[in-house]
Amino acid sequence: ISCDDEGRVTSIDLKDNNLAGPFPVYTRRVNSYGYPILSNDWERTKYGLANLYSLKTLDLSNNELTGTIDYGPLYNLHSLTHFDVSGNQLGGEVEALVAPSLRYAYFSNNNNNNGFTSMRRFQKYKVSPLQTLRYCDVSYNAIQEDATDLLENIPPNIERFFASNNQIIGSLPNSCNNLP
């Protein structure tokens, strides 16, 4: 774990650490007045990743993290540029744009019984001024998508997109004919 000169966490590298259990994104529970609800010491530990506003790199690869990722709280991490959850046992939907400044997203090798089975379409990001994503790897999962639906709206800023060894079917969209 690295911090800046002011003591704010900027990098978390916990790859290959035998971490097991649900993906660790927690948000504060607040009452109707906006004050945190703290019922016991365990609750205080749940503030976690969603409040690390200076975090630039999060590498949790090659562990035994399970379940799905709640991407909503991560979207508040405006400094996050590298996100790696490859080599775990995560499932559900892949959200390629985890944070507004994300440049590198690694979701590969979560191919288990409950691996990633779908990917949110890039259409959502095509009109976004926050087109920072350059590299996205979702290979070796269980994504079941039509190639045209998945690829027709890839933003022009993406330099490399890997989706091999999934269950993608159909033909490539016509928009792929203009790729360099």
BAFI-3210 file (N, C-alpha, C; in Angstrom, 3 decimals, decimal comma, padded with zeros to 6 digits):
// residues 180
n [1|2|3|4|5|6|7|8|9|10|11|12|13|14|15|16|17|18|19|20|21|22|23|24|25|26|27|28|29|30|31|32|33|34|35|36|37|38|39|40|41|42|43|44|45|46|47|48|49|50|51|52|53|54|55|56|57|58|59|60|61|62|63|64|65|66|67|68|69|70|71|72|73|74|75|76|77|78|79|80|81|82|83|84|85|86|87|88|89|90|91|92|93|94|95|96|97|98|99|100|101|102|103|104|105|106|107|108|109|110|111|112|113|114|115|116|117|118|119|120|121|122|123|124|125|126|127|128|129|130|131|132|133|134|135|136|137|138|139|140|141|142|143|144|145|146|147|148|149|150|151|152|153|154|155|156|157|158|159|160|161|162|163|164|165|166|167|168|169|170|171|172|173|174|175|176|177|178|179|180]
n.u [000,860|000,649|001,223|000,581|002,401|000,800|-000,354|-002,464|-003,967|-002,705|-002,132|-002,952|-001,714|-002,358|-002,005|-001,840|-002,161|-003,690|-006,215|-009,546|-013,086|-015,941|-015,902|-014,235|-015,802|-017,127|-019,608|-020,562|-023,166|-025,842|-027,946|-031,203|-030,437|-027,974|-025,822|-023,294|-024,193|-023,236|-023,087|-021,496|-018,032|-017,344|-018,848|-017,494|-015,213|-016,076|-015,869|-013,933|-012,791|-014,344|-014,024|-011,471|-010,310|-008,016|-006,928|-005,093|-004,229|-005,462|-004,900|-005,988|-005,536|-005,330|-006,279|-008,720|-011,220|-014,743|-018,177|-020,109|-019,286|-019,925|-020,211|-020,958|-020,070|-017,313|-017,157|-016,855|-014,194|-012,205|-009,523|-008,628|-006,826|-005,864|-007,173|-007,419|-008,741|-008,290|-008,009|-009,533|-012,523|-014,793|-018,064|-021,067|-021,828|-019,554|-018,263|-016,822|-015,933|-014,960|-014,257|-014,196|-011,702|-010,381|-007,907|-006,793|-008,208|-008,644|-010,140|-009,828|-009,695|-011,608|-013,072|-015,135|-017,584|-019,414|-018,533|-017,807|-020,542|-021,696|-021,366|-021,440|-022,684|-020,656|-021,853|-022,890|-020,686|-019,790|-020,664|-019,616|-017,644|-015,556|-013,516|-011,364|-010,496|-008,188|-007,269|-008,648|-009,342|-011,142|-010,914|-011,085|-013,445|-016,918|-018,525|-021,453|-022,408|-023,660|-021,603|-021,903|-023,577|-021,883|-019,534|-020,100|-020,128|-017,648|-015,619|-013,577|-011,175|-010,201|-007,483|-006,677|-008,558|-009,447|-011,122|-011,098|-011,753|-014,377|-017,942|-018,831|-020,849|-021,883|-021,512|-018,874|-019,417|-020,171|-018,816|-016,322|-014,852|-013,383|-011,191|-007,745]
n.v [-001,175|002,131|005,575|009,121|012,248|013,470|011,482|010,114|007,270|005,975|003,781|000,370|-002,736|-005,872|-008,289|-011,839|-012,747|-014,583|-013,690|-014,038|-014,269|-011,969|-009,297|-006,366|-003,730|-001,155|000,987|003,915|003,653|005,743|007,760|009,389|011,998|012,199|011,297|008,902|005,497|003,653|000,742|-001,100|-002,116|-003,595|-002,450|-000,017|-000,772|-001,159|000,966|001,181|000,803|002,623|005,139|006,017|008,416|009,334|007,183|005,573|003,193|-000,063|-003,255|-006,344|-008,840|-012,387|-013,761|-015,083|-013,869|-013,488|-013,497|-010,642|-007,418|-004,326|-001,657|001,013|002,562|002,666|004,368|006,881|007,242|009,257|009,442|006,959|004,946|002,454|-000,777|-003,955|-007,051|-009,557|-013,159|-014,177|-015,279|-014,004|-012,813|-012,124|-008,991|-007,318|-004,150|-001,991|000,670|001,475|003,656|007,240|008,153|005,939|004,000|001,487|-001,669|-004,748|-007,783|-010,426|-014,081|-015,032|-017,242|-019,337|-021,362|-019,356|-017,211|-013,990|-013,140|-011,376|-008,223|-004,796|-002,689|-000,710|001,528|003,343|004,893|006,101|008,680|010,085|012,603|011,676|009,865|007,857|005,236|002,875|000,268|-002,889|-005,948|-008,770|-011,428|-015,064|-015,680|-016,168|-014,817|-014,184|-013,006|-011,285|-010,667|-008,352|-006,714|-006,335|-005,163|-003,056|-000,416|000,383|002,726|005,228|005,673|003,334|001,265|-001,388|-004,288|-007,165|-010,188|-012,909|-016,476|-016,681|-016,793|-015,588|-014,838|-014,826|-012,433|-010,095|-006,605|-004,150|-001,791|-002,570|-002,978|-000,777|-000,641|-000,104]
n.w [000,000|-000,953|-000,181|-000,581|-000,040|001,825|003,210|002,059|000,594|-002,361|-003,911|-004,042|-003,842|-003,788|-005,001|-005,531|-002,816|-001,465|-000,699|000,290|-000,216|-000,433|-002,903|-001,880|-001,586|000,091|001,393|003,181|005,480|006,004|008,135|007,996|008,363|007,282|008,767|009,636|010,244|012,830|014,160|015,465|016,031|013,765|011,709|011,385|010,039|007,490|005,728|003,744|000,306|-001,217|-000,203|-000,666|-002,069|-003,400|-004,615|-007,111|-008,265|-008,157|-007,396|-007,189|-008,105|-008,873|-006,530|-004,299|-004,570|-004,451|-005,679|-006,791|-008,214|-006,804|-008,578|-008,343|-005,948|-006,543|-008,679|-007,690|-007,328|-008,556|-009,287|-009,975|-012,137|-012,877|-012,700|-011,477|-011,345|-012,152|-012,420|-010,260|-008,599|-009,488|-010,504|-012,451|-013,974|-016,145|-015,760|-017,664|-017,458|-014,666|-013,102|-013,572|-014,625|-015,494|-017,114|-017,613|-017,459|-016,034|-016,175|-016,613|-016,658|-014,754|-014,996|-013,825|-012,171|-011,655|-013,190|-014,820|-016,729|-018,458|-020,189|-019,791|-022,283|-024,495|-025,476|-023,673|-023,024|-025,289|-025,898|-023,869|-022,262|-020,857|-021,953|-021,290|-021,081|-022,193|-022,381|-022,146|-020,709|-020,883|-021,202|-021,033|-019,466|-018,802|-020,557|-022,252|-025,034|-027,936|-030,679|-032,282|-030,692|-028,520|-029,574|-031,377|-030,506|-029,502|-027,945|-029,596|-028,316|-027,187|-027,239|-027,036|-026,822|-025,300|-025,591|-025,741|-025,517|-024,396|-024,535|-026,934|-029,640|-033,131|-035,863|-036,643|-036,148|-038,715|-038,190|-037,323|-039,601|-040,260|-038,676|-037,762]
ca.u [000,000|001,441|000,525|001,236|003,053|-000,202|-000,852|-003,616|-003,650|-002,697|-001,976|-003,126|-001,265|-002,526|-002,070|-001,233|-002,121|-004,661|-007,407|-010,742|-014,348|-016,574|-015,144|-014,290|-016,239|-018,129|-019,994|-021,116|-024,615|-026,168|-029,350|-031,918|-029,755|-026,679|-024,779|-023,025|-024,766|-022,161|-023,690|-020,442|-016,713|-017,316|-019,361|-016,474|-014,234|-016,688|-015,808|-013,153|-012,304|-015,172|-013,633|-010,064|-010,471|-006,746|-006,464|-004,801|-004,043|-006,022|-004,563|-006,439|-005,490|-004,834|-006,705|-009,922|-012,376|-015,955|-019,373|-020,184|-018,702|-020,825|-019,387|-021,403|-019,160|-016,007|-017,213|-016,438|-012,734|-011,871|-008,103|-008,319|-006,461|-005,581|-008,064|-007,119|-009,374|-008,125|-007,571|-010,320|-013,723|-015,866|-019,098|-022,009|-021,603|-018,342|-018,452|-015,482|-015,552|-015,131|-014,102|-014,152|-010,371|-009,776|-007,202|-006,520|-009,164|-008,339|-011,165|-009,619|-009,496|-012,582|-013,912|-015,500|-019,022|-020,181|-017,691|-018,482|-021,388|-022,141|-020,569|-022,243|-022,319|-019,848|-022,662|-023,022|-019,507|-019,436|-020,955|-019,049|-016,405|-014,542|-013,093|-009,989|-010,166|-007,325|-006,976|-009,663|-009,165|-012,214|-010,721|-011,193|-014,589|-018,074|-019,374|-022,350|-022,900|-023,580|-020,445|-022,339|-024,028|-020,748|-018,446|-020,431|-019,972|-016,391|-015,152|-012,359|-009,984|-009,726|-006,376|-006,648|-009,702|-009,286|-012,331|-010,970|-012,150|-015,679|-019,001|-019,301|-021,348|-022,318|-020,540|-018,354|-020,202|-019,563|-017,912|-014,988|-014,169|-012,547|-010,115|-006,408]
ca.v [000,000|003,355|006,819|010,341|013,000|013,874|010,285|009,534|006,037|006,154|002,499|-000,863|-003,888|-007,068|-009,457|-013,083|-012,722|-015,540|-013,026|-014,816|-013,678|-011,021|-008,129|-005,450|-002,346|-000,843|002,384|004,312|003,696|006,978|007,907|010,413|013,283|012,124|010,852|007,464|004,562|002,796|-000,097|-001,802|-001,930|-004,199|-001,448|001,002|-001,290|-001,311|002,170|000,642|001,359|003,691|006,431|006,292|009,304|009,554|005,890|005,537|001,813|-001,111|-004,562|-007,446|-009,999|-013,696|-014,098|-015,912|-013,000|-014,094|-012,661|-009,616|-006,132|-003,174|-000,645|002,355|003,296|002,857|005,458|008,108|007,285|010,018|009,322|005,574|004,743|001,020|-001,636|-005,332|-008,104|-010,794|-014,331|-014,405|-016,071|-013,012|-013,088|-011,042|-008,154|-006,514|-002,722|-001,615|001,982|001,391|005,008|008,179|008,355|004,625|003,775|000,058|-002,495|-006,168|-008,654|-011,744|-015,296|-015,267|-018,279|-020,405|-021,659|-018,110|-016,163|-012,877|-013,692|-010,334|-007,008|-003,618|-002,205|000,499|002,644|004,290|005,728|006,692|010,108|010,640|013,357|010,969|008,709|007,622|003,819|002,521|-001,162|-003,646|-007,386|-009,579|-012,782|-016,214|-015,585|-016,883|-013,767|-014,670|-011,816|-011,238|-009,854|-007,038|-005,933|-006,033|-004,416|-001,996|000,930|000,571|004,110|005,314|005,774|002,012|000,804|-002,850|-004,927|-008,612|-010,896|-014,300|-017,550|-016,430|-017,401|-014,528|-015,460|-013,916|-011,808|-008,801|-005,506|-003,433|-000,746|-003,147|-003,007|000,405|-000,673|-000,133]
ca.w [000,000|-001,069|000,166|-001,028|001,038|002,804|003,879|001,374|-000,127|-003,811|-004,581|-003,281|-004,614|-002,964|-005,876|-005,044|-001,354|-000,921|-000,171|-000,030|000,218|-001,361|-003,344|-000,738|-001,754|001,106|001,458|004,468|005,660|006,717|008,521|007,225|008,544|006,635|009,685|009,521|011,200|013,318|015,179|016,197|015,431|012,447|010,764|011,135|009,091|006,178|004,912|002,651|-000,943|-001,785|000,360|-000,953|-003,214|-004,095|-005,119|-008,538|-008,696|-007,312|-007,955|-006,335|-008,995|-008,446|-005,185|-004,319|-004,341|-004,992|-005,752|-007,828|-007,849|-006,776|-009,232|-008,000|-005,066|-007,166|-009,647|-006,995|-007,262|-009,761|-009,619|-010,307|-013,536|-013,086|-011,921|-011,860|-010,542|-012,916|-011,681|-009,050|-008,838|-009,526|-011,480|-012,746|-015,143|-016,211|-016,018|-018,120|-016,944|-013,216|-012,571|-014,699|-015,204|-015,690|-018,369|-017,750|-016,721|-016,195|-015,598|-017,206|-015,866|-013,693|-015,581|-012,899|-012,283|-011,593|-013,772|-015,475|-017,781|-019,378|-020,174|-020,121|-023,619|-024,547|-025,968|-022,576|-022,918|-026,575|-025,890|-022,648|-022,407|-020,080|-022,732|-020,868|-021,115|-023,306|-022,409|-021,414|-020,900|-020,277|-021,717|-020,136|-018,577|-019,345|-021,117|-023,297|-025,732|-029,387|-031,054|-032,758|-029,535|-027,656|-030,198|-032,337|-029,966|-028,786|-028,107|-030,409|-027,481|-026,778|-028,071|-026,994|-026,177|-025,362|-025,153|-026,170|-024,616|-023,792|-025,335|-027,813|-030,870|-034,186|-036,756|-036,232|-036,717|-039,834|-037,688|-037,151|-040,879|-040,378|-037,679|-038,364]
c.u [000,895|000,581|001,283|001,831|002,085|-000,851|-002,074|-003,175|-003,768|-002,612|-002,176|-002,760|-001,294|-002,645|-001,357|-001,113|-003,095|-005,845|-008,624|-011,970|-014,870|-015,664|-015,328|-014,640|-017,343|-018,412|-020,538|-022,626|-024,911|-027,643|-029,967|-031,300|-028,366|-025,541|-024,563|-023,714|-023,664|-022,704|-022,662|-019,112|-016,628|-017,803|-018,296|-015,441|-014,786|-016,605|-014,965|-012,851|-013,069|-014,788|-012,166|-009,979|-009,190|-006,185|-006,300|-004,732|-004,642|-005,767|-004,903|-006,394|-004,942|-005,056|-007,908|-011,150|-013,579|-017,075|-019,334|-019,562|-019,797|-020,020|-019,743|-020,451|-017,793|-016,005|-016,829|-014,930|-012,194|-010,400|-007,722|-008,051|-006,210|-006,443|-007,855|-007,749|-009,276|-007,709|-008,272|-011,494|-014,947|-016,867|-019,983|-021,624|-020,276|-018,749|-017,075|-015,032|-015,864|-015,099|-013,896|-012,781|-009,657|-009,142|-007,006|-007,465|-008,906|-009,370|-010,944|-009,515|-010,368|-013,560|-014,087|-016,993|-019,868|-019,396|-018,506|-019,259|-021,887|-021,250|-021,466|-021,746|-021,556|-020,650|-022,786|-021,875|-019,158|-019,650|-020,338|-017,798|-015,248|-014,122|-011,629|-009,563|-009,377|-007,186|-008,022|-009,506|-010,254|-012,094|-010,825|-012,238|-015,714|-019,056|-020,139|-023,002|-022,850|-022,457|-020,845|-022,779|-022,860|-019,782|-018,838|-020,207|-018,693|-015,912|-013,828|-011,077|-009,433|-008,663|-006,314|-007,836|-009,568|-010,533|-012,279|-011,423|-013,346|-016,704|-019,659|-019,654|-021,679|-021,165|-020,045|-019,200|-019,453|-018,580|-016,495|-014,203|-013,195|-011,402|-008,772|-005,807]
c.v [001,223|004,562|008,006|011,065|013,429|012,687|009,657|008,321|006,290|004,837|001,355|-002,013|-005,104|-008,317|-010,637|-013,133|-013,686|-014,866|-013,822|-014,102|-012,687|-009,855|-006,997|-003,999|-002,107|000,645|002,678|004,228|004,944|006,994|009,040|011,804|013,307|011,693|009,348|006,657|003,591|001,956|-000,856|-001,588|-002,501|-003,216|-000,422|000,523|-001,359|-000,049|001,954|001,478|002,574|005,073|006,774|007,150|009,591|008,276|005,934|004,117|000,863|-002,441|-005,636|-008,756|-011,241|-013,971|-015,021|-015,079|-013,572|-013,064|-011,696|-008,327|-005,080|-001,991|000,783|003,119|003,558|004,032|006,802|008,251|007,941|009,939|007,927|005,412|003,267|000,196|-003,069|-006,297|-009,438|-011,937|-014,552|-015,309|-015,161|-013,353|-011,883|-010,295|-007,402|-005,087|-002,178|-000,270|002,023|002,773|005,958|008,364|007,042|004,502|002,290|-000,739|-003,963|-007,002|-010,114|-012,861|-015,381|-016,338|-019,422|-020,656|-020,401|-016,956|-015,041|-013,421|-012,642|-009,112|-005,852|-003,042|-000,896|001,721|003,739|005,291|006,459|008,204|010,810|011,456|012,660|009,699|008,435|006,170|003,477|001,014|-001,870|-005,123|-008,124|-011,034|-013,829|-016,000|-016,422|-015,895|-014,320|-013,463|-012,044|-010,275|-008,455|-006,165|-005,480|-005,029|-003,202|-000,586|001,122|002,004|004,160|005,363|004,415|001,542|-000,723|-003,363|-006,425|-009,283|-012,369|-015,262|-017,184|-017,164|-016,338|-015,161|-014,393|-013,364|-010,508|-007,695|-004,808|-002,366|-001,264|-003,203|-001,851|000,432|-000,735|-001,526]
c.w [000,000|-000,755|-000,414|000,183|002,134|003,500|003,242|000,557|-001,630|-004,563|-003,600|-004,203|-003,694|-003,828|-005,220|-003,522|-000,695|-000,234|-000,609|000,497|-000,796|-001,720|-002,326|-001,036|-000,741|001,081|002,837|004,441|006,476|007,080|007,710|007,360|007,897|007,529|009,546|010,619|011,590|014,462|016,010|015,487|014,027|011,389|010,424|010,114|007,675|005,314|003,665|001,432|-001,441|-001,271|000,142|-002,211|-003,988|-004,706|-006,636|-009,074|-007,672|-008,000|-006,930|-007,117|-008,299|-006,964|-005,301|-003,978|-005,075|-005,078|-006,913|-007,308|-007,884|-007,306|-008,818|-007,098|-005,681|-008,133|-009,015|-006,904|-008,532|-010,156|-010,096|-011,801|-013,871|-012,137|-012,385|-010,867|-011,275|-011,991|-010,351|-009,397|-008,854|-010,618|-011,702|-013,998|-015,029|-016,536|-016,380|-017,583|-015,453|-012,593|-013,747|-015,346|-015,508|-017,075|-018,645|-016,859|-017,048|-015,436|-016,004|-016,165|-014,620|-014,160|-014,592|-013,058|-012,313|-012,195|-014,387|-016,668|-018,760|-019,219|-020,578|-021,436|-023,552|-024,972|-024,922|-022,562|-024,200|-026,586|-024,688|-022,947|-021,683|-020,806|-022,451|-021,011|-022,380|-023,480|-021,564|-021,745|-020,129|-020,727|-020,609|-019,042|-019,178|-019,957|-022,307|-023,961|-027,230|-029,750|-031,499|-031,590|-028,672|-028,284|-031,018|-031,809|-029,163|-029,024|-028,864|-029,585|-027,054|-027,762|-028,138|-026,201|-026,390|-024,812|-025,560|-025,080|-023,740|-024,647|-026,204|-029,155|-031,907|-034,992|-036,174|-036,858|-037,843|-039,370|-037,466|-038,445|-041,027|-039,379|-038,371|-038,296]
res [i|s|c|d|d|e|g|r|v|t|s|i|d|l|k|d|n|n|l|a|g|p|f|p|v|y|t|r|r|v|n|s|y|g|y|p|i|l|s|n|d|w|e|r|t|k|y|g|l|a|n|l|y|s|l|k|t|l|d|l|s|n|n|e|l|t|g|t|i|d|y|g|p|l|y|n|l|h|s|l|t|h|f|d|v|s|g|n|q|l|g|g|e|v|e|a|l|v|a|p|s|l|r|y|a|y|f|s|n|n|n|n|n|n|g|f|t|s|m|r|r|f|q|k|y|k|v|s|p|l|q|t|l|r|y|c|d|v|s|y|n|a|i|q|e|d|a|t|d|l|l|e|n|i|p|p|n|i|e|r|f|f|a|s|n|n|q|i|i|g|s|l|p|n|s|c|n|n|l|p]
***
